[in-house]
């Protein structure tokens, strides 16, 4: 009998102990064979969903039917992945195909600490695929990857035959690989058929339809409330004109005649109409209450920065940097002025991060005038950033939280979390760096871990800032929109060389 893996969430609810509300509430999703995209803003629970699916977290309520064998690939690549040594030592057909598809070499595994994050990611995913899990959960697999490595990864993932869950902000990967997507908006998670673009369009149409129903119900309620108020005013006015007001309380016959006239005349009709209107108003309020819409938070930030009064920000004489025992990065004289915008590009492992670290160390600028965003923020640093945030108060805290909010994350969820997601940690570090009004912003893969809304907001803000920029990124469109000078690293014989364009 053929085994068919099953992953099904039934009325699943989950929250962390530090939260005041639920992260997920009564989620029902049946995942199909093939790749399912998991999308949503930073901090909304995408990684949590993967951990629940793999059995690394247990739901507070509900049930999860999961396959026998699952594998989870986290965003971080601090340590060599389990199974990597077995993969590299194996000589069977599957291992040879994987090693060829992802261009893996035994000697690279032995120098893990000096590998680029993109090179580490290839080993991580290859080891998971070699284990042939029924369920493979990938958390941001294309972070740090150059275009060539991304193509290698895509070809390898297409061959996977189990249930695949893919957390990613890479629209191209989601569109080319996924046949359905889960859109997370706490406490709900909705499965929509089709790739990311079709699912996002469906979500847009659903939102527009819900907003129209909400506005129509509100307009109807407003009309009935105005009519209700008008009739109430007329009834009050009519009461002041009541003939009984001018009759003596002892004149019972006259008062009885007036009452009889009211019951058989206009007052009886008006009373009936008023009751009908009361019913219509009650029903309109009920209809309006049944058409709630999610609160919309404003997005978009302003990065002012300031122009350095010095003629030059950077003067690094020509030289080289070791990238291992036998490989070097050779670079010419490197100079930057106070308004320069520089893109630094090159393949994984060519020394981009090594160079930007050397540049940062060589600067003679005051620390409070340089904002540096590293490629990865380690767990200890993420915890320190969160504690620094919690220790703030007043205007400074409000300013930082406003930046985080306008980059698409909910401040209340962030402050309740035990550990910020990599994307949230980057937003905190960015917000704290912006407080300096820097002369120079150095960013190593700034779009890594950020959701799509955040990337668009950051690009727009950097386009208008006044300070100098030095950006490392594999996102060509991002660089083209923000930079004028190109420092490109390329392979030459046994070394790498930097050229300026």
C-alpha positions in Angstrom: 0.0 0.0 0.0 1.4 3.4 -1.0 2.1 5.8 1.8 0.7 9.3 1.3 1.9 11.9 3.8 -0.8 14.1 5.4 -0.5 17.5 7.0 -3.8 18.9 8.4 -4.6 21.6 11.0 -7.9 21.1 12.7 -9.2 24.0 14.9 -5.7 24.9 15.9 -5.1 27.7 18.3 -1.7 28.8 19.7 -0.2 31.6 21.7 3.1 32.2 23.5 3.1 32.6 27.3 4.3 36.2 26.9 1.3 37.2 24.8 -2.0 38.7 26.0 -4.0 37.2 23.1 -3.8 34.3 20.6 -1.4 34.3 17.7 -3.5 31.7 15.9 -7.2 31.0 16.5 -9.1 28.0 15.3 -7.1 27.5 12.1 -8.3 24.8 9.6 -5.9 24.0 6.7 -5.3 20.8 4.7 -1.9 21.0 3.0 -1.4 19.3 -0.4 1.6 17.4 -1.9 3.9 20.0 -3.5 5.0 23.4 -2.3 2.8 25.8 -0.3 3.9 29.3 0.3 3.6 30.8 3.8 3.4 34.6 3.5 2.7 37.6 5.8 4.5 40.6 7.4 7.4 40.1 9.9 6.3 38.9 13.3 2.9 37.5 12.3 3.8 33.8 13.0 5.2 32.3 9.8 8.0 30.5 11.5 5.7 29.5 14.3 3.4 27.8 11.7 6.4 25.8 10.4 7.4 24.7 13.9 3.8 23.6 14.6 3.7 21.6 11.4 7.0 19.9 12.2 5.9 19.0 15.8 8.5 21.3 17.4 5.7 23.3 19.0 2.3 21.9 20.2 -1.0 23.7 19.8 -2.9 25.0 22.8 -6.1 23.7 21.3 -7.0 21.6 18.3 -5.2 18.8 16.4 -2.4 18.6 13.8 -2.2 15.4 11.7 1.5 15.4 10.5 3.7 13.0 8.4 6.1 10.5 9.9 9.3 12.3 8.9 9.7 16.0 8.8 12.7 18.4 8.4 12.8 22.1 9.3 15.4 24.4 7.9 15.6 27.6 10.0 16.6 31.1 8.7 19.8 31.0 10.8 22.9 29.1 9.6 25.1 29.5 12.7 26.2 25.8 12.9 26.7 23.1 10.2 23.3 21.3 9.6 22.6 17.8 10.9 23.2 15.3 8.1 25.7 17.4 6.1 28.7 15.2 6.9 26.7 12.1 5.9 25.7 13.7 2.7 29.3 14.7 1.8 30.6 11.2 2.7 28.0 9.4 0.7 28.5 8.1 -2.8 25.0 7.0 -3.9 23.1 8.4 -6.8 20.9 10.8 -4.8 23.9 12.3 -2.9 25.9 12.8 -6.1 23.0 14.6 -7.8 22.4 16.9 -4.8 26.1 17.7 -4.5 26.3 18.5 -8.2 23.0 20.4 -8.3 24.0 22.7 -5.4 27.8 22.8 -6.2 28.9 21.4 -2.8 32.5 20.6 -2.0 33.9 18.6 1.0 36.6 21.1 1.8 34.0 23.9 2.1 32.2 22.0 4.9 35.4 21.9 6.8 35.7 25.7 6.8 32.2 26.5 8.0 33.1 29.6 9.9 34.5 31.3 6.8 31.7 30.3 4.5 29.3 33.1 3.3 25.7 32.8 4.5 24.7 31.9 1.0 27.2 29.0 0.9 26.0 27.7 4.2 22.4 27.8 3.0 23.2 25.4 0.2 24.6 22.8 2.6 21.6 23.3 4.9 19.0 22.6 2.3 21.0 19.8 0.6 21.3 18.0 3.9 17.5 18.3 4.5 16.7 17.1 0.9 19.1 14.1 1.3 17.1 12.9 4.3 14.0 12.5 2.0 11.5 13.9 4.6 7.8 13.6 4.0 7.5 17.2 5.1 10.2 19.8 4.3 9.7 23.3 5.9 12.0 26.0 4.6 12.3 29.4 6.3 13.6 32.1 4.0 15.8 29.8 1.8 16.9 32.4 -0.7 18.3 34.9 1.9 21.9 35.7 1.0 21.8 33.8 -2.3 23.2 35.3 -5.5 21.3 34.8 -8.8 23.4 31.7 -9.8 22.9 30.0 -6.4 19.2 30.9 -6.4 18.8 29.1 -9.8 20.6 26.0 -8.4 18.3 26.0 -5.4 15.2 26.4 -7.5 16.1 23.3 -9.6 16.8 21.2 -6.5 13.5 22.2 -4.8 11.5 21.4 -8.0 12.5 17.8 -7.7 11.1 17.4 -4.1 8.0 15.1 -4.1 6.7 15.5 -0.5 4.8 18.2 1.3 6.8 21.4 1.1 6.2 24.6 3.2 8.0 27.7 2.1 8.3 30.9 4.1 9.7 33.5 1.8 9.5 37.1 0.7 10.9 36.2 -2.7 8.0 36.8 -5.0 9.7 35.1 -8.0 10.4 31.9 -6.0 6.8 31.8 -4.6 5.3 32.3 -8.0 7.5 29.7 -9.8 7.4 27.0 -7.1 4.1 27.2 -5.2 0.7 25.9 -6.2 -1.1 27.4 -3.1 -0.3 30.0 -0.4 -1.2 30.5 3.2 -1.7 34.2 4.0 -1.2 34.9 7.7 -2.9 37.9 9.4 -3.2 37.0 13.1 -5.2 35.4 14.5 -6.2 34.0 11.1 -4.4 32.0 8.4 -6.2 31.6 5.1 -5.2 29.1 2.3 -5.7 30.4 -1.2 -5.1 28.3 -4.4 -2.5 29.4 -6.9 0.9 31.0 -6.6 1.6 34.2 -4.6 0.6 36.7 -7.2 -2.8 35.1 -7.8 -3.4 34.6 -4.1 -2.4 38.2 -3.4 -4.9 39.4 -6.0 -7.6 37.2 -4.6 -6.9 38.7 -1.1 -7.0 42.2 -2.6 -10.4 41.5 -4.2 -11.7 40.0 -0.9 -10.6 43.0 1.0 -12.2 45.4 -1.5 -15.4 43.4 -1.3 -15.4 43.4 2.5 -14.7 47.1 2.6 -17.7 47.7 0.2 -20.0 45.6 2.3 -18.8 47.5 5.4 -19.3 51.0 3.7 -22.7 50.0 2.4 -23.8 48.8 5.8 -22.5 52.0 7.4 -24.3 54.2 4.9 -27.6 52.4 5.4 -27.2 52.7 9.2 -26.4 56.4 8.9 -29.6 57.0 6.8 -31.8 55.1 9.3 -30.2 56.8 12.3 -30.9 60.2 10.7 -34.5 59.3 10.0 -34.9 57.9 13.5 -33.5 61.2 15.0 -35.8 63.2 12.7 -38.9 61.3 13.8 -37.9 61.5 17.4 -37.5 65.2 17.1 -41.0 65.4 15.5 -42.5 63.3 18.2 -41.0 65.6 20.9 -42.3 68.6 19.0 -45.8 67.0 18.8 -45.7 66.2 22.5 -45.2 69.9 23.2 -48.3 70.6 21.1 -50.5 68.0 22.9 -54.0 69.4 23.4 -54.2 67.8 26.8 -51.6 70.2 28.1 -54.3 72.9 28.1 -57.0 70.8 29.8 -57.6 70.6 33.5 -56.7 67.2 35.0 -60.3 67.1 36.4 -61.8 67.4 32.9 -61.8 63.6 32.3 -64.3 63.7 29.4 -62.3 66.1 27.3 -59.0 64.2 28.0 -60.7 60.9 26.9 -61.8 62.4 23.6 -58.3 63.5 22.9 -56.9 60.1 23.6 -59.5 58.5 21.4 -58.6 60.8 18.6 -54.9 59.9 18.9 -55.6 56.2 18.8 -57.7 56.4 15.7 -55.8 59.2 13.9 -52.3 60.3 12.9 -50.7 59.5 16.3 -51.6 55.8 16.0 -50.1 55.7 12.5 -47.0 57.6 13.7 -46.6 55.2 16.6 -46.7 52.2 14.3 -44.2 53.7 11.9 -41.9 54.5 14.9 -41.9 50.9 16.0 -41.1 49.8 12.4 -38.2 52.3 12.3 -36.9 51.0 15.6 -36.8 47.5 14.1 -35.1 48.7 11.0 -32.5 50.5 13.1 -31.8 47.5 15.2 -31.4 45.3 12.1 -29.1 47.8 10.4 -26.9 47.9 13.5 -26.7 44.1 13.5 -25.8 44.1 9.8 -23.1 46.7 10.4 -21.6 44.7 13.3 -21.4 41.7 10.9 -19.2 43.5 8.4 -16.0 44.3 10.4 -12.8 45.3 8.6 -9.3 44.9 9.7 -7.7 48.1 11.0 -5.2 49.5 8.5 -1.9 50.8 9.8 0.0 53.5 7.8 3.3 52.5 6.3 6.3 54.3 5.0 9.2 55.9 6.8 11.4 58.9 6.4 15.2 58.6 6.6 16.6 62.1 6.8 20.3 61.5 7.7 22.5 64.5 7.2 25.4 65.6 4.9 28.9 65.2 6.3 30.7 68.5 6.4 34.0 66.7 5.4 35.1 66.5 1.8 35.7 62.8 2.1 34.1 60.0 4.2 36.4 57.1 3.1 39.9 56.8 1.9 41.1 53.2 1.9 44.4 52.5 0.0 44.6 49.7 -2.4 45.3 46.3 -0.9 44.0 42.8 -0.4 42.0 40.8 2.2 42.5 37.0 2.8 39.4 34.9 2.2 41.0 31.6 3.2 44.4 30.0 3.0 44.9 30.5 -0.7 42.2 33.0 -1.9 42.4 36.8 -1.7 40.2 39.7 -2.4 42.2 42.4 -4.2 40.8 45.9 -4.3 42.0 49.3 -5.6 41.9 52.7 -3.8 38.4 53.1 -2.4 37.0 56.6 -1.8 33.5 57.9 -0.9 32.3 61.5 -0.7 29.5 62.8 1.6 26.8 62.3 -1.0 28.0 59.1 -2.8 25.7 56.1 -3.2 27.7 52.9 -3.8 26.5 49.4 -4.7 28.8 46.5 -3.8 28.0 43.3 -5.6 29.5 39.9 -6.3 28.9 36.1 -6.0 28.5 34.3 -2.7 31.9 33.8 -1.0 33.7 36.6 -2.9 34.4 38.6 0.3 31.7 41.4 0.2 31.0 41.1 3.9 34.8 40.9 4.7 35.4 44.1 2.7 32.5 46.1 4.2 33.7 45.0 7.7 37.2 46.2 6.9 35.8 49.5 5.6 33.8 50.0 8.7 36.9 49.4 10.9 38.9 51.9 8.8 36.5 54.8 9.2 37.5 57.9 11.1 34.0 59.2 11.5 32.3 59.5 15.0 30.4 56.3 15.9 27.2 58.2 16.3 27.4 59.4 12.6 27.6 55.9 11.1 24.7 53.4 10.9 25.8 49.9 10.1 23.3 47.1 9.4 25.1 43.7 9.3 24.1 40.8 7.1 22.9 38.7 10.1 21.9 39.6 13.6 22.8 36.7 16.0 20.4 35.5 18.6 22.2 37.2 21.5 22.3 40.5 19.7 18.6 40.2 18.9 17.8 39.7 22.5 19.9 42.7 23.5 18.1 44.8 21.0 14.7 43.8 22.4 15.8 44.5 25.9 17.1 47.9 24.9 13.7 48.6 23.3 11.9 47.6 26.4 14.1 49.8 28.6 13.1 52.9 26.6 10.4 55.2 27.5 8.7 58.4 26.4 9.4 60.1 23.1 12.3 57.9 22.1 10.3 54.7 22.5 7.4 56.2 20.6 9.7 57.2 17.8 11.3 53.8 17.4 7.9 52.0 17.7 6.5 54.3 15.0 9.3 53.2 12.7 8.7 49.5 13.4 5.0 50.0 12.9 5.4 51.9 9.6 7.7 49.1 8.4 4.7 46.7 8.7 5.2 45.1 12.1 2.9 45.4 15.1 4.7 46.9 18.0 2.5 45.2 20.6 3.3 41.7 19.3 7.0 42.6 19.1 7.1 43.8 22.8 5.3 40.6 23.9 7.7 38.3 22.0 10.5 36.3 23.7 12.7 36.6 20.7 12.2 39.0 17.8 12.2 37.4 14.3 15.2 38.2 12.2 13.1 40.7 10.2 11.9 42.4 13.4 15.5 42.5 14.8 16.6 44.3 11.6 13.8 46.8 11.9 14.7 47.6 15.6 18.4 48.0 14.6 17.5 50.2 11.7 15.2 52.4 13.8 17.9 52.8 16.4 20.4 53.7 13.7 18.1 56.3 12.3 18.1 58.1 15.6 21.7 59.1 14.9 20.9 61.2 11.8 23.9 59.5 10.2 26.4 60.8 7.7 26.9 57.3 6.3 24.7 54.3 6.1 26.3 50.9 5.4 23.9 48.0 4.9 24.9 44.4 4.2 21.9 42.7 2.5 19.4 45.1 4.0 16.4 43.4 2.4 17.1 40.0 3.9 14.4 38.8 6.3 12.2 41.8 5.5 8.7 41.4 4.2 7.6 42.9 0.9 5.9 46.0 2.5 9.1 46.7 4.5 11.3 46.4 1.4 9.2 48.9 -0.5 9.1 51.3 2.4 12.9 51.1 3.0 13.7 51.6 -0.7 11.4 54.7 -0.9 12.9 56.2 2.3 16.6 55.6 1.2 15.8 57.3 -2.1 15.1 60.5 -0.3 17.7 60.5 2.4 20.6 63.0 2.4 23.5 60.9 3.8 25.9 58.7 1.8 25.0 55.0 1.2 27.1 51.8 0.8 24.8 48.9 0.0 25.5 45.2 -0.5 22.6 43.3 -2.1 21.7 40.6 -4.6 18.5 42.6 -5.3 19.4 44.4 -8.5 16.2 46.4 -8.7 16.8 47.7 -5.2 20.4 48.8 -6.0 19.4 50.3 -9.4 16.9 52.6 -7.6 19.3 53.8 -5.0 22.9 53.9 -6.2 25.1 55.6 -8.9 28.5 53.9 -8.4 29.1 50.2 -8.8 31.8 48.2 -7.0 31.7 44.7 -8.5 33.8 41.8 -7.3 34.5 39.0 -9.8 36.6 35.9 -10.0 40.1 36.1 -11.6 42.2 32.9 -11.6 42.6 31.9 -7.9 41.7 35.3 -6.4 38.8 37.8 -6.5 39.2 41.4 -7.7 37.1 44.5 -7.2 36.4 46.8 -10.1 34.7 50.2 -10.0 32.2 51.3 -12.6 
